[in-house]
Amino acid sequence: MHHIFKRIVVLLRSHIDQVSWQSVVIATSLHMLLTWCLLFMANEQALLSPGTFFYYYTVTTSTVGYGDLSPSSDLGRWIVALIQIPFGLALFGVLLGKTGQTVTYLIRRAMTGDKNFAHSSNHIIIFGWHNARTKKMIDYILADTKRTDRRILLAVTEQIEHPFLSNENVDFARLTSFTDLDELERVAIRHADKVIIDGQDDDQTFTTALRISRLVKEDCHISAHFFDETKVEMLLEHCHNVECSSTKSAEILVRSMQDPGSSRVQEELLSTLHGDTQFSLQIPSDIKTMEFGKLFHHFKYDHDAILLGVAHNLSAKNMDLNPPLDYAVNAGDILHYIAQERVLSGEVDWLSLEK
């Protein structure tokens, strides 16, 4: 008996799978229209107004049956008993099954990373998955309470399910390759605002950065992490819009030995989870030349922030750290500073700082 019941369920499910949403909607609409016409012929005037009929049809067909509305004539009752409820109940079951199937399909797609994010824009893409490090990166991004509210899209090649399904800020895409153009279009690479590349190894990071550097929009910033510094040199020869970082464990160890506490300073500057953090701010394009000294005092007294230096592009090449007080700072330059929280451009009185 159990085996027969199971076969019936499988058979019904297969039939529901084959029915399209269009067919379900058309069949339901036709049944509603037929029911209305028959009730009109039976002169059931109390049930025929659009709002009343829709409520009555839904309650009766779903067999909820509040009883507040019902046909009053014998013909009306025969119509409901022989046409509305039997056929409507079957359609209602298909509708519920199709709805459940669609919801399950959408959840499954989100879990397996099969969704298409080609419609996304101004989002952050993280290429690569590492059990501990990726979670820390997302925590650090979201801990910046004054950040621009951008969606985070985690793109992986591993056969895993969405590791951050409960985090509403993180989307998930599983790609066959980080260099395949169709797959990159699926994560809207051309509309991304920021990209982090943290591949399984330096080769994957290198090829991914090389591939996407010419696909992203002009003001998109790409960050790539390497273990081998020779890869950094090779990449920068070809890609000028990529900021590369590499493991600095040797430098940190020596600095900690020579100046105790240095590693703690590095940790504080990098983490947005606690303490003061290093941020950056680009000067608006319509601002005139300013002196670093004025900026330094303004940031300290008005925002309790300390300016570290000035960069002239997103990759911070040829950055001037701790420049003299009369150093000229121009529109488009990027200020790097330490603060408890991010300072937004609208919070700075730029006009009072101009020469």
C-alpha positions in Angstrom: 0.0 0.0 0.0 2.8 2.4 0.9 4.6 1.6 -2.4 1.4 2.4 -4.4 0.9 5.7 -2.6 4.5 6.6 -3.2 4.1 5.9 -6.9 1.0 8.0 -7.1 2.9 10.9 -5.4 5.8 10.6 -7.9 3.3 10.5 -10.8 1.5 13.6 -9.6 4.8 15.4 -9.1 6.0 14.6 -12.6 2.8 15.9 -14.1 3.0 19.1 -12.1 6.7 19.5 -13.2 5.5 19.3 -16.9 2.8 21.9 -16.5 3.9 25.5 -17.1 2.9 28.5 -15.1 1.3 29.9 -18.2 -1.0 26.8 -18.5 -1.9 27.0 -14.8 -2.8 30.7 -15.0 -4.9 30.2 -18.2 -6.7 27.2 -16.8 -7.5 28.9 -13.5 -8.7 32.1 -15.3 -10.9 30.0 -17.7 -12.4 28.1 -14.7 -13.1 31.4 -12.9 -14.8 32.9 -16.0 -16.9 29.7 -16.5 -18.0 29.7 -12.9 -18.9 33.4 -13.0 -20.9 32.9 -16.3 -22.8 29.9 -14.9 -23.6 31.7 -11.6 -24.8 34.7 -13.8 -27.1 32.3 -15.6 -28.4 31.0 -12.3 -29.1 34.7 -11.3 -26.8 34.6 -8.2 -26.6 38.4 -8.1 -25.1 38.5 -4.6 -21.9 36.7 -5.8 -21.3 38.5 -9.1 -19.5 41.7 -8.3 -15.7 41.5 -9.0 -14.5 41.8 -5.5 -17.1 39.6 -3.9 -16.8 36.9 -6.6 -13.0 36.7 -6.3 -13.3 36.4 -2.5 -16.1 33.8 -2.8 -14.3 31.8 -5.5 -11.0 31.7 -3.5 -12.6 30.7 -0.2 -14.9 28.1 -1.8 -12.5 26.6 -4.3 -9.8 26.2 -1.6 -12.4 24.4 0.6 -11.8 26.9 3.4 -15.6 27.6 3.2 -16.4 30.3 5.7 -20.0 30.1 4.7 -20.6 33.9 4.7 -21.2 33.7 0.9 -23.0 30.9 -0.9 -25.4 30.3 -3.8 -29.1 30.7 -2.9 -30.7 28.8 -5.7 -30.8 25.1 -6.4 -29.1 25.6 -9.8 -26.4 27.7 -8.2 -25.7 24.9 -5.7 -25.5 22.3 -8.5 -23.0 24.5 -10.4 -20.8 24.8 -7.3 -21.1 21.1 -6.4 -20.5 19.7 -9.9 -18.3 22.3 -11.6 -16.7 24.9 -9.3 -15.4 22.7 -6.4 -14.3 19.5 -8.2 -12.4 21.2 -11.1 -11.4 24.2 -8.9 -10.0 22.0 -6.2 -7.8 20.1 -8.8 -6.5 23.5 -10.2 -5.9 24.8 -6.6 -3.8 21.7 -5.9 -1.8 22.2 -9.0 -1.4 25.8 -8.2 -0.1 25.0 -4.7 2.2 22.3 -6.0 3.6 24.6 -8.7 4.1 27.4 -6.1 6.0 25.0 -3.7 8.1 23.7 -6.6 9.0 27.3 -7.7 9.9 28.4 -4.2 12.0 25.2 -3.7 13.7 25.8 -7.1 14.6 29.4 -6.2 16.0 28.5 -2.8 17.9 25.6 -4.4 19.4 28.0 -7.0 20.5 30.4 -4.3 22.1 27.5 -2.3 23.9 26.0 -5.3 25.0 29.3 -6.8 23.2 28.9 -10.1 21.4 32.2 -10.0 22.0 34.8 -12.7 23.3 38.2 -11.3 23.7 39.9 -14.7 21.2 42.6 -13.5 23.5 43.6 -10.6 25.3 46.9 -10.5 27.7 48.7 -8.1 28.3 45.5 -6.2 31.4 44.0 -4.6 32.6 40.7 -6.1 34.9 38.4 -4.1 36.5 35.7 -6.3 37.7 32.8 -4.3 36.8 30.8 -1.2 38.8 30.1 1.9 37.0 28.7 5.0 38.2 31.2 7.5 39.7 34.1 5.5 36.6 34.7 3.3 34.3 34.9 6.4 36.7 37.4 8.0 36.7 39.5 4.8 32.9 39.7 4.7 32.8 40.5 8.5 35.3 43.3 8.0 33.3 44.8 5.0 30.0 44.7 6.9 31.6 46.1 10.1 32.2 49.4 8.3 28.9 51.0 9.5 29.2 54.0 7.2 30.1 52.1 4.1 28.1 52.5 0.9 25.4 49.9 1.0 26.6 47.6 -1.8 25.7 43.9 -2.2 28.5 41.4 -1.8 28.7 38.6 -4.4 30.8 35.7 -3.5 32.0 33.8 -6.6 33.6 30.4 -6.3 34.6 27.4 -8.4 34.4 24.8 -5.6 31.5 22.4 -5.4 30.0 24.0 -2.3 26.7 25.4 -1.3 26.0 29.0 -0.2 28.2 29.4 2.9 26.4 32.6 4.0 22.8 31.7 3.2 21.6 33.3 6.4 23.4 36.6 5.6 21.0 38.8 3.6 23.9 41.0 2.4 25.8 38.2 0.6 24.8 36.6 -2.7 26.5 33.4 -4.0 27.5 32.3 -7.5 29.3 29.0 -8.4 31.2 29.4 -11.7 32.9 26.9 -13.9 35.9 29.3 -14.3 36.9 32.8 -13.2 38.1 33.5 -16.8 35.1 32.4 -18.8 33.5 35.5 -20.3 29.9 34.1 -20.1 30.4 33.2 -16.4 31.8 36.6 -15.7 28.8 38.2 -17.4 26.6 36.2 -15.1 28.1 38.0 -12.1 27.9 41.4 -13.9 31.6 42.0 -13.9 31.3 45.1 -16.1 29.1 46.8 -13.5 30.9 45.8 -10.4 32.2 48.7 -8.2 34.9 46.8 -6.3 36.5 43.4 -6.8 38.6 41.2 -4.5 40.6 38.3 -6.0 41.7 35.7 -3.5 42.2 32.5 -5.5 43.1 29.1 -4.4 46.7 29.8 -5.5 48.7 32.6 -7.1 48.1 31.2 -10.6 44.4 31.4 -10.3 44.6 34.9 -8.8 47.0 36.0 -11.6 44.9 34.7 -14.5 41.7 36.1 -13.0 43.1 39.6 -12.4 44.6 39.6 -15.9 41.2 38.6 -17.4 38.9 41.0 -15.6 41.2 44.0 -15.5 40.0 45.0 -19.0 36.4 44.1 -18.4 35.6 46.2 -15.4 34.4 49.8 -15.6 37.0 52.6 -15.4 36.4 53.5 -11.8 36.2 49.9 -10.5 38.9 49.1 -8.0 40.5 45.6 -8.1 42.4 44.1 -5.1 44.4 40.9 -5.6 46.3 38.9 -3.0 49.5 36.9 -3.7 52.0 34.8 -1.8 54.7 35.1 -4.4 55.8 38.7 -4.9 57.2 38.0 -8.4 53.6 37.4 -9.5 52.8 40.9 -8.3 55.6 42.4 -10.4 54.4 40.5 -13.5 50.8 41.5 -13.1 51.5 45.2 -12.6 53.4 45.2 -15.9 50.1 44.4 -17.7 47.4 45.7 -15.4 47.5 49.2 -14.0 44.1 49.2 -12.3 44.9 46.3 -9.9 46.2 46.9 -6.4 48.2 43.9 -5.3 49.0 42.8 -1.8 51.3 40.0 -0.6 52.1 38.2 2.6 54.3 40.5 4.8 54.9 38.0 7.6 58.7 38.5 7.5 58.5 42.2 7.6 55.9 42.1 10.5 58.1 39.7 12.5 61.2 41.9 12.2 59.2 45.0 13.0 57.7 43.4 16.0 61.2 42.3 17.2 62.7 45.8 16.7 59.6 47.8 17.8 57.5 45.7 20.2 53.8 46.1 19.6 54.1 46.8 15.9 52.0 43.7 14.9 49.2 45.0 17.2 49.3 48.3 15.4 49.0 46.6 12.1 46.0 44.5 13.3 44.2 47.6 14.7 44.7 49.5 11.4 43.4 46.7 9.3 40.3 45.6 11.3 37.0 47.5 11.3 35.7 45.3 14.1 37.3 47.2 16.9 39.6 50.2 17.5 40.8 52.8 15.0 41.0 51.8 11.4 42.7 53.0 8.3 40.3 54.5 5.7 40.6 56.5 2.5 38.6 59.4 1.0 38.8 60.9 -2.5 38.7 64.7 -2.7 35.8 65.9 -4.9 36.6 67.0 -8.4 35.4 70.5 -8.0 37.6 71.4 -5.0 40.6 73.8 -5.5 44.1 73.2 -4.2 44.6 72.8 -0.4 47.5 72.6 1.9 48.1 69.3 3.7 48.6 71.2 7.0 45.0 72.6 6.9 43.6 69.2 6.1 45.6 67.6 8.9 44.3 70.0 11.5 40.7 69.9 10.2 40.6 66.1 10.3 42.1 65.9 13.8 40.0 68.7 15.4 36.7 68.1 13.5 36.7 64.3 13.0 39.3 63.0 15.5 41.2 61.5 12.6 44.9 61.5 11.7 45.9 62.0 8.1 48.7 59.5 7.1 49.4 60.5 3.5 48.1 61.4 0.0 47.8 59.1 -3.0 47.1 60.2 -6.6 45.2 57.1 -7.8 43.2 54.2 -6.5 46.2 51.8 -6.5 48.2 54.3 -4.3 51.3 54.2 -6.5 53.8 56.9 -5.5 51.9 57.7 -2.3 53.3 60.5 -0.2 53.3 59.4 3.4 53.6 62.1 6.1 54.2 64.9 3.6 55.2 68.4 4.8 52.5 70.8 6.0 52.7 73.0 2.9 52.3 70.0 0.6 49.7 70.8 -2.1 46.7 68.5 -2.2 44.5 68.6 -5.3 41.1 67.5 -6.5 40.9 63.8 -7.2 43.7 63.0 -4.7 43.0 60.3 -2.2 43.5 60.9 1.5 44.5 58.0 3.8 43.7 58.5 7.4 43.1 56.7 10.8 39.8 57.1 12.5 37.3 55.4 14.7 34.8 55.4 11.8 34.8 56.4 8.2 34.6 60.1 7.4 32.2 60.8 4.5 32.9 63.4 1.8 29.8 65.3 2.8 31.0 65.7 6.4 34.1 67.6 5.4 34.0 71.4 5.0 36.1 71.5 1.8 35.4 75.2 0.9 36.9 76.4 4.1 40.1 74.4 3.4 40.8 75.8 -0.1 43.7 78.2 -0.6 
